[in-house]
Amino acid sequence: MALFEVENLAKVYGDGKVQTPVLHGVSFGIEQGEFVSIMGPSGSGKSTLLHILGFLDKATSGVYRFEGKRAEEYGEEEAAHMRNEKMGFVFQTFNLLARTSVLENVKLPLLYSNVPERLWDSMAKKAIEDVGLSHRSEYEPSQLSGGERQRVAIARALVNSPSVIFADEPTGNLDSKSGSQVMEIVAQLNTKGHTVIVITHEAETAERADRILHLRDGRIEKDEKAAR
């Protein structure tokens, strides 16, 4: 059984009068422990697909199963639990709280977890150490470079030890050197057992994965092993 199973998935935005179809009959599976890039140009439906996989949005039609269970069988509370406990999210814009330390930013997901508060500091410090930023734990985001901010975002996604890491254009706001460092950390997460799904329009970033799903105009054009 695949961790993610998607069958004939479609997504349409809008009401009856004005409808914008974004995904058209998308089908694929992703196994536990895989490192997959979903690659395509802007407007191809990549982020929409990620939002559906991450329980941030719902498909219009088709079947999406996570851990063998159909998405519509998850109640709102259970879906929120999946997002917080089993999935970690890294976005292009970092989404860090300003005037708040790295440590406090990384602890945020723990506020909504069942983890006892006495463990929060140690868990956050471990995640920060894993991305090589222990020396920056009391800094605020404004005192960090773009690459460092993205590493903080990765630490925050890691703090609950989720089985899945979603990264939506993680190198989009970074120079090539910082982007390469961030993708090196992402690749290391996969070697530690995390299932990693990266959304990108950059071929160089996509090639860091083991497998690439090419998305264009809401359809999968190609599903191939990365050439690296």
C-alpha positions in Angstrom: 0.0 0.0 0.0 1.4 3.4 -1.0 1.6 6.2 1.5 -0.1 8.5 -1.0 -2.6 7.2 -3.5 -4.1 9.6 -6.1 -6.6 8.4 -8.7 -8.1 10.6 -11.4 -7.9 13.7 -9.1 -9.5 16.9 -10.4 -9.7 20.4 -8.9 -12.0 23.2 -10.1 -12.1 26.6 -8.4 -15.1 28.9 -8.6 -18.9 28.7 -8.6 -21.3 27.5 -11.2 -20.9 30.6 -13.4 -17.2 31.1 -13.4 -15.1 27.9 -13.1 -11.4 27.5 -13.3 -10.2 23.9 -13.7 -6.7 23.5 -12.3 -6.1 19.7 -12.1 -7.4 17.2 -14.7 -7.5 13.5 -13.8 -4.1 13.3 -12.0 -3.1 9.7 -10.9 0.0 8.5 -9.0 1.3 6.9 -5.9 4.1 7.8 -3.5 5.7 5.2 -1.2 6.8 5.7 2.4 10.4 7.0 2.3 10.5 8.3 -1.3 12.0 11.6 -2.4 9.8 13.0 -5.1 9.8 16.3 -7.0 6.6 17.7 -8.6 8.0 19.9 -11.3 6.2 22.3 -13.7 5.9 25.9 -14.8 3.9 28.5 -12.9 0.2 27.8 -13.1 0.6 24.1 -13.8 -1.3 23.1 -10.6 1.7 22.2 -8.4 0.8 24.1 -5.3 -2.9 23.1 -5.6 -1.8 19.5 -5.7 0.4 20.0 -2.6 -2.4 21.6 -0.7 -4.7 18.6 -1.4 -2.0 16.1 -0.4 -1.4 18.1 2.8 -5.1 18.4 3.8 -5.0 22.2 3.2 -7.6 21.9 0.4 -10.0 19.3 -1.0 -10.2 17.8 -4.4 -13.4 18.5 -6.5 -13.4 14.8 -7.7 -11.3 11.7 -7.8 -9.8 9.7 -5.0 -7.0 10.7 -2.6 -5.9 8.2 0.1 -3.3 8.9 2.8 -2.2 5.8 4.7 -4.9 3.8 2.9 -7.7 6.1 4.1 -9.7 8.3 1.8 -9.4 12.0 2.4 -13.1 12.6 2.9 -13.1 10.0 5.7 -10.9 12.3 7.8 -12.9 14.7 9.9 -11.7 18.3 10.3 -10.0 17.6 13.7 -8.3 14.4 12.4 -7.1 16.2 9.3 -5.7 19.0 11.4 -3.9 16.3 13.5 -2.4 14.8 10.3 -1.1 18.2 9.2 0.5 18.9 12.6 1.8 15.5 13.7 2.5 13.6 10.4 3.3 16.4 8.0 5.8 19.2 8.0 5.5 22.2 5.6 8.2 24.5 4.2 7.2 27.4 2.0 9.0 29.7 -0.3 8.2 32.8 1.8 9.5 31.2 5.1 6.4 32.3 7.1 8.4 33.1 10.2 7.2 35.4 13.0 9.1 38.7 13.0 10.5 39.9 16.3 10.4 36.4 17.6 13.5 34.2 18.2 14.5 31.3 16.1 13.8 29.0 19.0 10.3 30.4 19.6 9.5 30.1 15.8 10.6 26.5 15.7 8.5 25.7 18.8 5.2 27.0 17.2 3.9 23.6 15.9 4.3 22.2 19.4 1.7 24.7 20.7 -1.0 22.6 18.8 0.4 19.2 19.7 -0.1 16.8 22.5 3.6 17.1 23.5 4.1 18.1 27.1 5.3 21.7 27.4 8.4 20.6 29.4 9.8 18.9 26.2 9.3 21.8 23.8 12.6 23.5 24.3 14.7 20.3 23.9 12.7 19.2 20.8 13.1 22.7 19.2 16.8 22.8 20.0 17.3 19.4 18.5 15.5 20.5 15.2 17.6 23.7 15.1 20.8 21.6 15.6 19.7 19.3 12.8 19.8 22.3 10.3 23.1 23.6 11.7 21.7 26.8 13.4 22.3 26.2 17.1 24.5 29.4 17.1 21.5 31.4 15.9 18.7 30.1 18.2 18.2 33.5 19.9 18.4 35.6 16.7 15.3 37.0 15.1 14.5 36.4 11.4 15.5 39.9 10.4 19.1 39.1 11.6 19.3 36.0 9.4 20.2 35.5 5.7 17.5 34.1 3.4 19.2 30.7 3.4 19.2 30.7 7.2 15.6 31.7 7.4 14.7 28.8 5.2 16.7 26.5 7.4 14.7 27.8 10.4 11.5 27.0 8.4 12.8 23.4 7.9 13.6 23.1 11.6 10.0 24.2 12.4 8.7 21.6 9.9 10.9 19.0 11.6 10.1 19.7 15.2 7.2 17.2 15.5 9.2 14.5 13.7 6.7 14.2 10.9 6.8 11.2 8.5 6.3 13.6 5.5 8.0 16.8 4.6 6.4 19.0 2.0 8.6 21.8 0.5 6.8 24.3 -1.8 9.5 26.1 -3.9 12.0 26.0 -1.0 14.7 27.6 -3.1 12.6 30.1 -4.9 13.7 33.2 -2.8 17.3 32.1 -2.5 20.6 32.6 -4.4 22.1 29.4 -6.0 24.5 28.7 -3.1 21.9 29.1 -0.4 19.4 27.1 -2.4 22.0 24.3 -2.8 22.6 24.2 0.9 18.9 24.1 1.7 18.4 21.2 -0.8 21.3 19.3 0.8 19.5 19.5 4.1 16.2 18.4 2.5 18.1 15.4 0.9 19.6 14.5 4.3 16.1 14.4 5.8 15.1 11.8 3.2 18.1 9.6 4.1 16.9 9.7 7.7 13.6 8.2 6.7 11.3 11.1 6.0 9.1 11.0 2.8 10.0 14.2 1.0 7.8 15.9 -1.6 9.3 19.0 -3.3 7.3 21.4 -5.5 9.5 23.3 -7.9 9.8 24.9 -11.3 13.6 24.6 -11.3 15.2 21.6 -13.0 18.3 21.8 -10.8 16.2 21.6 -7.6 13.9 18.8 -9.1 17.0 16.7 -10.0 17.9 16.4 -6.3 15.0 14.0 -5.8 14.9 10.3 -6.8 11.8 10.7 -8.9 10.2 13.6 -10.8 6.5 14.1 -11.7 6.3 16.6 -14.5 3.0 18.6 -14.3 1.8 20.8 -17.1 -1.6 22.4 -17.4 -3.0 20.3 -14.6 -1.9 17.0 -16.0 1.1 14.7 -15.4 3.1 14.7 -18.6 5.8 12.3 -17.3 6.7 10.3 -14.3 10.4 9.4 -14.3 13.5 8.7 -12.3 15.8 11.7 -11.8 18.8 11.7 -14.1 21.4 12.4 -11.3 
